[in-house]
Amino acid sequence: MTRAPHSLKAGVFTKELIVDKLIYGTFMGILCLASYVIVAFGVGNGDLGYDCNESYNSSCDLPYRARGTAYSVLTVLLSVMAWEAKHLTLGLFNMDNSNSFIKNLMRNRFLFYSVCIGLLTPIPIIYIPVVNEQVFRHTALTWEWGLVYGSVVLFVSLVESWKAIKRRRGYGKEKRNEKYIERSDDSSVLTAV
């Protein structure tokens, strides 16, 4: 709502949006696979168990923990991506210079609470006994939560770096011919700059 609408001829999925989602998806995919590999082959011995897709047995602890870690990383990163996607070029920490970071996140309360619920979703799925082992084929995580939190920090850093590159190089602005809109003191009045 802070810029004029783009031409309808461009469509909803602009080239910039498609490239952004491809890059963000690549970041997410690499982090998910890396977390799985670290748990299964880095710390674990690489033994992926016997008949683990059918039922849980004692040999399935390692692959179930690796699956649970990858699932948690993906779910949390998708939730954080909702905040990162609020603007194509401005970073999460500087979307609005007049407000603090928390006030910026709280501006859209529905989005804020939706992301918070998304961040909490892996916990019951990983720890409820019947749901984790029989439905999702996961088991409880311990130190693996460190990989989840580390992945979030790394993902936000990568996305913020990509947005900084876009701002520095001016990607997307020359074709859109952006005209930003300023808010007056009365929040219902918008004036074009």
N, CA, C and O of each residue as an XYZ file, in Angstrom:
772
protein
N       0.810     -1.196      0.000
C       0.000      0.000      0.000
C       0.854      1.263      0.000
O       0.313      2.366      0.063
N       2.163      1.126     -0.068
C       3.023      2.302     -0.042
C       3.521      2.698     -1.425
O       4.368      3.586     -1.530
N       3.032      2.078     -2.478
C       3.429      2.471     -3.821
C       2.218      2.390     -4.737
O       1.237      1.709     -4.438
N       2.302      3.091     -5.846
C       1.215      3.078     -6.821
C       1.129      1.687     -7.449
O       2.132      0.976     -7.521
N      -0.070      1.293     -7.906
C      -0.201     -0.036     -8.518
C       0.554     -0.112     -9.836
O       0.716      0.896    -10.523
N       1.019     -1.318    -10.191
C       1.717     -1.492    -11.458
C       0.700     -1.760    -12.560
O      -0.480     -1.983    -12.289
N       1.154     -1.737    -13.772
C       0.291     -1.937    -14.930
C      -0.347     -3.325    -14.902
O       0.293     -4.307    -14.525
N      -1.594     -3.393    -15.298
C      -2.285     -4.684    -15.345
C      -1.724     -5.585    -16.443
O      -1.895     -6.803    -16.394
N      -1.053     -4.991    -17.432
C      -0.454     -5.789    -18.501
C       0.690     -6.649    -17.990
O       0.992     -7.693    -18.568
N       1.330     -6.215    -16.905
C       2.454     -6.973    -16.343
C       1.977     -8.248    -15.664
O       2.737     -9.211    -15.562
N       0.743     -8.270    -15.203
C       0.226     -9.443    -14.516
C       0.627     -9.466    -13.058
O       1.352     -8.591    -12.584
N       0.151    -10.469    -12.356
C       0.426    -10.594    -10.929
C       1.846    -11.093    -10.697
O       2.542    -10.588     -9.816
N       2.279    -12.073    -11.473
C       3.584    -12.683    -11.283
C       4.609    -12.001    -12.175
O       4.825    -12.409    -13.316
N       5.233    -10.968    -11.651
C       6.252    -10.260    -12.397
C       7.545    -11.072    -12.409
O       7.710    -12.011    -11.630
N       8.448    -10.699    -13.295
C       9.728    -11.406    -13.383
C      10.485    -11.282    -12.057
O      11.105    -12.243    -11.601
N      10.432    -10.113    -11.450
C      11.125     -9.906    -10.165
C      10.572    -10.829     -9.083
O      11.341    -11.405     -8.313
N       9.262    -10.975     -9.016
C       8.644    -11.839     -8.018
C       9.029    -13.305     -8.238
O       9.317    -14.024     -7.281
N       9.035    -13.736     -9.478
C       9.387    -15.123     -9.789
C      10.842    -15.402     -9.438
O      11.153    -16.451     -8.874
N      11.733    -14.475     -9.766
C      13.153    -14.650     -9.434
C      13.337    -14.674     -7.920
O      14.087    -15.500     -7.400
N      12.657    -13.772     -7.209
C      12.749    -13.745     -5.742
C      12.312    -15.072     -5.139
O      13.012    -15.629     -4.294
N      11.179    -15.574     -5.557
C      10.677    -16.829     -4.990
C      11.584    -18.000     -5.335
O      11.742    -18.915     -4.527
N      12.177    -17.987     -6.511
C      13.128    -19.034     -6.879
C      14.352    -18.993     -5.959
O      14.823    -20.032     -5.497
N      14.851    -17.809     -5.702
C      16.029    -17.672     -4.835
C      15.678    -18.036     -3.404
O      16.432    -18.765     -2.758
N      14.554    -17.551     -2.888
C      14.168    -17.876     -1.512
C      13.896    -19.369     -1.354
O      14.255    -19.959     -0.335
N      13.271    -19.977     -2.343
C      13.020    -21.415     -2.298
C      14.308    -22.214     -2.338
O      14.419    -23.253     -1.687
N      15.280    -21.733     -3.099
C      16.587    -22.399     -3.137
C      17.257    -22.327     -1.765
O      17.812    -23.315     -1.284
N      17.198    -21.144     -1.138
C      17.749    -21.012      0.220
C      17.077    -21.998      1.175
O      17.753    -22.687      1.939
N      15.745    -22.061      1.129
C      15.013    -22.961      2.020
C      15.358    -24.423      1.755
O      15.587    -25.192      2.689
N      15.395    -24.798      0.496
C      15.700    -26.179      0.152
C      17.089    -26.595      0.601
O      17.271    -27.689      1.137
N      18.067    -25.730      0.386
C      19.435    -26.041      0.806
C      19.508    -26.193      2.319
O      20.158    -27.113      2.816
N      18.849    -25.302      3.059
C      18.888    -25.382      4.519
C      18.181    -26.638      5.033
O      18.648    -27.261      5.986
N      17.065    -27.012      4.416
C      16.369    -28.243      4.831
C      17.214    -29.481      4.566
O      17.359    -30.342      5.434
N      17.767    -29.564      3.367
C      18.604    -30.718      3.045
C      19.858    -30.765      3.913
O      20.280    -31.836      4.350
N      20.445    -29.605      4.158
C      21.642    -29.558      4.996
C      21.328    -30.028      6.413
O      22.119    -30.755      7.014
N      20.187    -29.622      6.947
C      19.835    -30.059      8.305
C      19.608    -31.565      8.350
O      20.010    -32.221      9.311
N      18.967    -32.122      7.322
C      18.767    -33.572      7.266
C      20.107    -34.303      7.202
O      20.329    -35.277      7.921
N      20.986    -33.827      6.341
C      22.288    -34.481      6.162
C      23.128    -34.364      7.434
O      23.822    -35.312      7.800
N      23.077    -33.229      8.103
C      23.852    -33.061      9.338
C      23.389    -34.065     10.396
O      24.207    -34.691     11.070
N      22.066    -34.212     10.534
C      21.557    -35.143     11.547
C      21.824    -36.588     11.144
O      22.309    -37.373     11.958
N      21.518    -36.951      9.907
C      21.604    -38.356      9.492
C      23.027    -38.824      9.230
O      23.380    -39.949      9.584
N      23.848    -37.980      8.616
C      25.173    -38.435      8.198
C      26.317    -37.732      8.925
O      27.397    -38.302      9.081
N      26.086    -36.498      9.367
C      27.147    -35.772     10.052
C      27.330    -36.236     11.481
O      28.410    -36.688     11.861
N      26.275    -36.126     12.274
C      26.314    -36.555     13.669
C      25.981    -38.034     13.777
O      26.593    -38.766     14.556
N      25.005    -38.465     12.988
C      24.639    -39.884     12.979
C      25.602    -40.684     12.124
O      26.495    -40.130     11.484
N      25.411    -41.977     12.122
C      26.315    -42.864     11.379
C      25.836    -43.152      9.955
O      26.483    -43.914      9.236
N      24.728    -42.564      9.538
C      24.231    -42.779      8.185
C      23.347    -43.990      8.032
O      22.865    -44.264      6.934
N      23.119    -44.730      9.116
C      22.247    -45.905      9.066
C      20.791    -45.431      9.102
O      20.318    -44.958     10.135
N      20.095    -45.554      7.994
C      18.729    -45.066      7.880
C      17.690    -46.100      8.289
O      16.513    -45.960      7.958
N      18.110    -47.126      8.997
C      17.173    -48.079      9.576
C      16.635    -49.081      8.580
O      16.983    -49.082      7.399
N      15.764    -49.944      9.108
C      15.160    -50.999      8.305
C      13.645    -50.884      8.392
O      13.079    -50.874      9.485
N      12.984    -50.796      7.226
C      11.522    -50.781      7.145
C      10.910    -49.605      7.916
O       9.853    -49.746      8.530
N      11.571    -48.455      7.881
C      11.129    -47.287      8.663
C       9.934    -46.566      8.043
O       9.274    -45.786      8.730
N       9.640    -46.801      6.786
C       8.473    -46.175      6.169
C       7.180    -46.911      6.500
O       6.090    -46.387      6.268
N       7.293    -48.122      7.042
C       6.108    -48.908      7.389
C       5.732    -48.758      8.850
O       4.561    -48.558      9.171
N       6.703    -48.852      9.733
C       6.430    -48.738     11.169
C       7.722    -48.394     11.894
O       8.819    -48.536     11.354
N       7.564    -47.941     13.126
C       8.732    -47.571     13.931
C       9.337    -48.806     14.580
O       8.625    -49.655     15.117
N      10.655    -48.894     14.523
C      11.391    -49.914     15.272
C      12.660    -49.256     15.801
O      12.896    -48.081     15.523
N      13.458    -49.961     16.533
C      14.618    -49.362     17.195
C      15.660    -48.817     16.219
O      16.453    -47.951     16.590
N      15.671    -49.306     14.986
C      16.646    -48.807     14.012
C      16.213    -47.506     13.341
O      16.967    -46.934     12.553
N      15.005    -47.037     13.648
C      14.449    -45.867     12.961
C      14.644    -44.552     13.705
O      14.169    -43.516     13.239
N      15.314    -44.561     14.825
C      15.467    -43.339     15.600
C      16.192    -42.254     14.811
O      15.738    -41.111     14.787
N      17.290    -42.581     14.176
C      18.070    -41.594     13.436
C      17.312    -41.007     12.248
O      17.243    -39.783     12.141
N      16.740    -41.807     11.352
C      16.008    -41.190     10.237
C      14.774    -40.411     10.697
O      14.416    -39.410     10.077
N      14.119    -40.855     11.771
C      12.963    -40.114     12.271
C      13.380    -38.753     12.824
O      12.676    -37.762     12.630
N      14.517    -38.702     13.509
C      15.011    -37.414     14.016
C      15.430    -36.517     12.856
O      15.185    -35.311     12.889
N      16.058    -37.089     11.832
C      16.472    -36.301     10.671
C      15.254    -35.762      9.923
O      15.251    -34.609      9.492
N      14.228    -36.586      9.770
C      12.991    -36.122      9.128
C      12.327    -35.025      9.934
O      11.872    -34.025      9.378
N      12.270    -35.211     11.245
C      11.672    -34.202     12.112
C      12.416    -32.880     12.053
O      11.802    -31.814     12.102
N      13.723    -32.947     11.948
C      14.523    -31.726     11.848
C      14.249    -31.012     10.534
O      14.035    -29.800     10.522
N      14.254    -31.741      9.439
C      13.990    -31.130      8.129
C      12.583    -30.547      8.081
O      12.383    -29.458      7.542
N      11.605    -31.262      8.640
C      10.237    -30.763      8.688
C      10.156    -29.471      9.501
O       9.511    -28.510      9.081
N      10.805    -29.449     10.655
C      10.766    -28.259     11.511
C      11.437    -27.071     10.833
O      10.935    -25.949     10.904
N      12.560    -27.310     10.182
C      13.253    -26.231      9.471
C      12.357    -25.665      8.388
O      12.217    -24.447      8.275
N      11.750    -26.526      7.591
C      10.895    -26.048      6.501
C       9.691    -25.281      7.028
O       9.363    -24.220      6.497
N       9.029    -25.788      8.051
C       7.839    -25.126      8.588
C       8.182    -23.763      9.167
O       7.466    -22.791      8.929
N       9.255    -23.684      9.915
C       9.643    -22.409     10.523
C      10.098    -21.421      9.451
O       9.766    -20.238      9.532
N      10.847    -21.877      8.452
C      11.295    -20.973      7.395
C      10.130    -20.459      6.556
O      10.134    -19.298      6.146
N       9.149    -21.291      6.297
C       7.971    -20.820      5.562
C       7.219    -19.750      6.357
O       6.694    -18.795      5.783
N       7.172    -19.915      7.666
C       6.514    -18.908      8.499
C       7.282    -17.594      8.487
O       6.683    -16.525      8.364
N       8.588    -17.664      8.613
C       9.411    -16.450      8.589
C       9.349    -15.794      7.212
O       9.412    -14.569      7.108
N       9.226    -16.591      6.164
C       9.128    -16.054      4.812
C       7.917    -15.145      4.644
O       7.953    -14.210      3.845
N       6.857    -15.408      5.380
C       5.673    -14.544      5.307
C       6.025    -13.120      5.729
O       5.521    -12.160      5.146
N       6.877    -12.976      6.727
C       7.323    -11.633      7.121
C       8.274    -11.041      6.094
O       8.197     -9.852      5.787
N       9.161    -11.857      5.569
C      10.134    -11.351      4.602
C       9.467    -10.925      3.290
O       9.991    -10.069      2.578
N       8.329    -11.511      2.975
C       7.666    -11.221      1.702
C       6.792     -9.970      1.756
O       6.091     -9.668      0.790
N       6.823     -9.249      2.853
C       6.007     -8.040      2.946
C       6.440     -6.972      1.946
O       5.626     -6.158      1.512
N       7.698     -6.976      1.587
C       8.198     -5.996      0.619
C       9.256     -6.669     -0.250
O      10.024     -7.502      0.231
N       9.294     -6.304     -1.540
C      10.212     -6.961     -2.465
C      11.664     -6.535     -2.280
O      12.572     -7.332     -2.518
N      11.899     -5.292     -1.861
C      13.283     -4.819     -1.763
C      13.688     -4.376     -0.365
O      14.861     -4.487     -0.009
N      12.764     -3.883      0.428
C      13.126     -3.437      1.770
C      13.251     -4.625      2.707
O      12.448     -5.557      2.659
N      14.263     -4.583      3.556
C      14.510     -5.672      4.480
C      13.516     -5.695      5.623
O      12.805     -4.720      5.867
N      13.474     -6.794      6.305
C      12.555     -6.991      7.426
C      12.815     -5.997      8.540
O      11.881     -5.598      9.237
N      14.057     -5.588      8.724
C      14.419     -4.726      9.836
C      14.356     -3.240      9.495
O      14.532     -2.403     10.381
N      14.112     -2.897      8.244
C      14.036     -1.475      7.876
C      12.893     -1.168      6.915
O      13.048     -0.339      6.018
N      11.755     -1.822      7.089
C      10.620     -1.558      6.208
C      10.005     -0.188      6.452
O       9.530      0.469      5.527
N      10.023      0.224      7.691
C       9.447      1.517      8.024
C      10.379      2.176      9.036
O      10.514      1.711     10.167
N      11.015      3.256      8.617
C      12.018      3.906      9.468
C      11.413      4.549     10.710
O      12.121      4.781     11.690
N      10.123      4.838     10.684
C       9.522      5.537     11.810
C       9.173      4.605     12.970
O       8.961      5.072     14.089
N       9.111      3.318     12.727
C       8.716      2.373     13.774
C       9.854      1.432     14.116
O      10.799      1.262     13.346
N       9.742      0.828     15.283
C      10.715     -0.182     15.665
C      10.401     -1.487     14.926
O       9.365     -1.624     14.275
N      11.315     -2.420     15.048
C      11.165     -3.710     14.384
C       9.898     -4.429     14.850
O       9.149     -4.958     14.029
N       9.657     -4.449     16.156
C       8.480     -5.137     16.707
C       7.199     -4.439     16.268
O       6.229     -5.109     15.912
N       7.175     -3.116     16.285
C       5.974     -2.393     15.839
C       5.696     -2.651     14.361
O       4.541     -2.725     13.940
N       6.757     -2.785     13.586
C       6.594     -3.096     12.169
C       5.941     -4.466     11.993
O       5.060     -4.633     11.149
N       6.375     -5.450     12.795
C       5.769     -6.783     12.703
C       4.331     -6.777     13.202
O       3.480     -7.482     12.658
N       4.058     -5.988     14.229
C       2.722     -5.961     14.836
C       1.725     -5.119     14.045
O       0.530     -5.153     14.338
N       2.187     -4.372     13.057
C       1.278     -3.518     12.287
C       0.157     -4.348     11.655
O      -1.005     -3.943     11.674
N       0.500     -5.484     11.110
C      -0.486     -6.398     10.555
C      -0.667     -7.525     11.571
O       0.063     -8.516     11.542
N      -1.629     -7.370     12.456
C      -1.800     -8.317     13.559
C      -2.179     -9.719     13.073
O      -1.734    -10.717     13.640
N      -2.993     -9.788     12.034
C      -3.379    -11.092     11.509
C      -2.146    -11.853     11.017
O      -1.984    -13.038     11.312
N      -1.286    -11.175     10.273
C      -0.066    -11.808      9.790
C       0.837    -12.177     10.961
O       1.426    -13.258     10.970
N       0.952    -11.292     11.948
C       1.808    -11.559     13.097
C       1.373    -12.829     13.827
O       2.197    -13.700     14.108
N       0.090    -12.932     14.131
C      -0.382    -14.107     14.862
C      -0.366    -15.366     13.991
O      -0.159    -16.465     14.503
N      -0.580    -15.218     12.695
C      -0.480    -16.375     11.797
C       0.937    -16.920     11.761
O       1.141    -18.134     11.783
N       1.909    -16.034     11.707
C       3.303    -16.475     11.706
C       3.663    -17.111     13.049
O       4.364    -18.122     13.091
N       3.187    -16.522     14.135
C       3.465    -17.101     15.458
C       2.891    -18.513     15.568
O       3.547    -19.404     16.109
N       1.684    -18.723     15.066
C       1.098    -20.063     15.067
C       1.921    -21.001     14.187
O       2.148    -22.156     14.547
N       2.368    -20.501     13.029
C       3.215    -21.311     12.157
C       4.531    -21.681     12.811
O       5.044    -22.778     12.596
N       5.084    -20.772     13.611
C       6.336    -21.063     14.310
C       6.151    -22.119     15.398
O       7.083    -22.855     15.722
N       4.952    -22.187     15.954
C       4.677    -23.155     17.022
C       4.164    -24.500     16.497
O       4.127    -25.477     17.244
N       3.776    -24.559     15.243
C       3.205    -25.777     14.659
C       4.096    -27.010     14.780
O       3.574    -28.084     15.078
N       5.409    -26.921     14.565
C       6.216    -28.146     14.652
C       6.229    -28.791     16.034
O       6.416    -30.003     16.140
N       6.040    -28.022     17.074
C       6.167    -28.567     18.428
C       5.152    -29.670     18.702
O       5.570    -30.762     19.087
N       3.840    -29.459     18.529
C       2.922    -30.580     18.797
C       3.072    -31.726     17.796
O       2.892    -32.888     18.158
N       3.395    -31.412     16.557
C       3.531    -32.469     15.558
C       4.726    -33.365     15.874
O       4.704    -34.558     15.573
N       5.748    -32.805     16.468
C       6.943    -33.598     16.784
C       6.807    -34.326     18.119
O       7.412    -35.382     18.304
N       6.023    -33.781     19.053
C       6.020    -34.358     20.402
C       4.766    -35.137     20.789
O       4.795    -35.834     21.803
N       3.669    -35.058     20.039
C       2.493    -35.868     20.347
C       2.776    -37.291     19.856
O       3.008    -37.492     18.663
N       2.762    -38.283     20.758
C       3.264    -39.617     20.423
C       2.644    -40.273     19.191
O       3.388    -40.739     18.328
N       1.353    -40.329     19.072
C       0.752    -41.030     17.931
C       0.969    -40.240     16.645
O       1.240    -40.819     15.593
N       0.850    -38.940     16.732
C       0.993    -38.103     15.534
C       2.420    -38.158     15.009
O       2.626    -38.249     13.798
N       3.400    -38.107     15.889
C       4.779    -38.036     15.402
C       5.271    -39.343     14.789
O       5.858    -39.324     13.707
N       5.051    -40.471     15.446
C       5.631    -41.717     14.945
C       4.766    -42.419     13.898
O       5.302    -43.012     12.962
N       3.449    -42.365     14.036
C       2.600    -43.121     13.125
C       2.124    -42.311     11.922
O       1.923    -42.872     10.845
N       1.944    -41.018     12.087
C       1.433    -40.204     10.979
C       2.578    -39.562     10.196
O       2.679    -39.737      8.982
N       3.432    -38.823     10.887
C       4.490    -38.077     10.205
C       5.833    -38.800     10.159
O       6.737    -38.359      9.449
N       5.984    -39.889     10.891
C       7.230    -40.657     10.937
C       8.383    -39.795     11.445
O       9.464    -39.766     10.857
N       8.125    -39.090     12.558
C       9.143    -38.279     13.244
C       9.312    -38.818     14.646
O       8.531    -39.651     15.107
N      10.328    -38.340     15.310
C      10.489    -38.592     16.737
C      10.975    -37.299     17.394
O      11.366    -36.357     16.705
N      10.949    -37.260     18.707
C      11.269    -36.041     19.447
C      12.681    -35.546     19.135
O      13.617    -36.334     18.998
N      12.810    -34.232     19.027
C      14.098    -33.600     18.768
C      14.713    -33.139     20.081
O      14.002    -32.832     21.039
N      16.008    -33.094     20.114
C      16.720    -32.564     21.293
C      17.642    -31.440     20.815
O      17.201    -30.300     20.674
N      18.904    -31.746     20.569
C      19.861    -30.741     20.115
C      19.545    -30.243     18.706
O      20.076    -29.218     18.279
N      18.690    -30.955     17.985
C      18.356    -30.589     16.609
C      17.637    -29.239     16.519
O      17.639    -28.598     15.469
N      17.019    -28.811     17.638
C      16.379    -27.490     17.632
C      17.409    -26.397     17.380
O      17.067    -25.346     16.840
N      18.639    -26.620     17.753
C      19.708    -25.671     17.443
C      19.890    -25.502     15.941
O      20.148    -24.397     15.463
N      19.756    -26.598     15.196
C      19.810    -26.507     13.730
C      18.641    -25.699     13.183
O      18.795    -24.940     12.226
N      17.472    -25.864     13.793
C      16.295    -25.115     13.345
C      16.521    -23.619     13.556
O      16.301    -22.820     12.646
N      16.959    -23.246     14.751
C      17.178    -21.822     15.037
C      18.328    -21.261     14.205
O      18.256    -20.129     13.727
N      19.381    -22.047     14.034
C      20.484    -21.607     13.187
C      20.058    -21.416     11.740
O      20.521    -20.493     11.069
N      19.178    -22.284     11.261
C      18.667    -22.153      9.894
C      17.858    -20.876      9.729
O      17.923    -20.229      8.684
N      17.094    -20.509     10.754
C      16.320    -19.267     10.683
C      17.256    -18.069     10.575
O      17.050    -17.186      9.742
N      18.270    -18.042     11.409
C      19.224    -16.926     11.382
C      19.926    -16.863     10.027
O      20.072    -15.784      9.453
N      20.351    -17.992      9.524
C      21.032    -18.033      8.231
C      20.084    -17.639      7.097
O      20.480    -16.914      6.185
N      18.840    -18.110      7.146
C      17.864    -17.772      6.104
C      17.580    -16.276      6.082
O      17.585    -15.659      5.018
N      17.334    -15.693      7.247
C      17.069    -14.249      7.305
C      18.283    -13.482      6.800
O      18.127    -12.490      6.087
N      19.471    -13.914      7.148
C      20.689    -13.250      6.667
C      20.804    -13.333      5.151
O      21.150    -12.349      4.498
N      20.517    -14.495      4.593
C      20.597    -14.663      3.140
C      19.549    -13.818      2.416
O      19.852    -13.186      1.403
N      18.324    -13.805      2.930
C      17.264    -13.021      2.289
C      17.565    -11.530      2.399
O      17.387    -10.788      1.433
N      18.016    -11.091      3.566
C      18.358     -9.677      3.736
C      19.524     -9.294      2.827
O      19.549     -8.184      2.296
N      20.484    -10.189      2.639
C      21.605     -9.922      1.723
C      21.108     -9.797      0.291
O      21.536     -8.905     -0.442
N      20.208    -10.688     -0.111
C      19.656    -10.620     -1.466
C      18.892     -9.311     -1.676
O      19.021     -8.682     -2.726
N      18.106     -8.903     -0.695
C      17.377     -7.643     -0.817
C      18.330     -6.451     -0.848
O      18.066     -5.476     -1.551
N      19.433     -6.510     -0.099
C      20.431     -5.436     -0.131
C      21.082     -5.355     -1.508
O      21.324     -4.262     -2.019
N      21.366     -6.512     -2.108
C      21.923     -6.529     -3.465
C      20.929     -5.911     -4.443
O      21.314     -5.131     -5.314
N      19.663     -6.256     -4.300
C      18.643     -5.692     -5.183
C      18.556     -4.175     -5.036
O      18.446     -3.457     -6.030
N      18.605     -3.688     -3.795
C      18.549     -2.232     -3.576
C      19.778     -1.548     -4.161
O      19.674     -0.507     -4.810
N      20.919     -2.137     -3.928
C      22.179     -1.533     -4.386
C      22.248     -1.491     -5.904
O      22.669     -0.490     -6.483
N      21.841     -2.563     -6.541
C      21.899     -2.639     -8.007
C      20.669     -2.039     -8.681
O      20.677     -1.819     -9.892
N      19.619     -1.773     -7.919
C      18.411     -1.180     -8.489
C      17.548     -2.151     -9.261
O      16.807     -1.742    -10.155
N      17.630     -3.452     -8.928
C      16.817     -4.439     -9.639
C      15.343     -4.167     -9.405
O      14.909     -3.966     -8.271
N      14.577     -4.164    -10.491
C      13.131     -4.060    -10.383
C      12.588     -2.648    -10.406
O      11.418     -2.464    -10.740
N      13.374     -1.645    -10.069
C      12.839     -0.283    -10.002
C      12.681      0.354    -11.376
O      11.704      1.063    -11.620
N      13.633      0.108    -12.278
C      13.590      0.802    -13.558
C      12.401      0.375    -14.406
O      11.890      1.176    -15.188
N      11.959     -0.842    -14.272
C      10.834     -1.314    -15.072
C       9.500     -0.947    -14.445
O       8.513     -0.759    -15.157
N       9.455     -0.842    -13.125
C       8.196     -0.522    -12.456
C       7.925      0.968    -12.433
O       6.772      1.394    -12.375
N       9.000      1.775    -12.478
C       8.866      3.212    -12.346
C       8.059      3.537    -11.094
O       6.993      4.149    -11.163
N       8.586      3.116     -9.956
C       7.857      3.224     -8.688
C       7.632      4.666     -8.279
O       8.512      5.519     -8.389
N       6.435      4.903     -7.809
C       6.087      6.171     -7.193
C       5.596      5.830     -5.801
O       4.511      5.278     -5.623
N       6.408      6.166     -4.824
C       6.036      5.836     -3.456
C       5.025      6.841     -2.935
O       4.994      7.996     -3.361
N       4.224      6.394     -2.032
C       3.159      7.203     -1.454
C       3.476      7.451      0.009
O       3.840      6.529      0.738
N       3.336      8.701      0.435
C       3.589      9.044      1.825
C       2.282      9.104      2.589
O       1.248      9.503      2.053
N       2.341      8.707      3.832
C       1.188      8.813      4.713
C       1.211     10.181      5.383
O       2.252     10.626      5.866
N       0.081     10.832      5.408
C      -0.003     12.088      6.146
C      -0.299     11.770      7.610
O      -0.384     10.601      7.988
N      -0.453     12.793      8.422
C      -0.771     12.572      9.836
C      -2.075     11.817      9.993
O      -2.213     10.980     10.885
N      -3.036     12.113      9.123
C      -4.294     11.372      9.126
C      -4.071     10.117      8.291
O      -3.828     10.210      7.088
N      -4.150      8.944      8.916
C      -3.789      7.703      8.233
C      -4.712      7.369      7.068
O      -4.399      6.479      6.278
N      -5.840      8.061      6.944
C      -6.750      7.755      5.844
C      -6.417      8.546      4.584
O      -7.020      8.306      3.537
N      -5.469      9.487      4.659
C      -5.116     10.322      3.518
C      -3.741      9.926      3.033
O      -2.775      9.948      3.796
N      -3.649      9.561      1.755
C      -2.382      9.209      1.143
C      -2.071     10.234      0.065
O      -2.957     10.616     -0.700
N      -0.846     10.676     -0.003
C      -0.467     11.652     -1.022
C       0.665     11.079     -1.838
O       1.605     10.499     -1.294
N       0.575     11.243     -3.158
C       1.618     10.735     -4.065
C       2.807     11.671     -4.049
O       2.654     12.888     -3.953
N       3.982     11.099     -4.143
C       5.221     11.879     -4.147
C       5.705     12.005     -5.573
O       6.739     12.625     -5.822
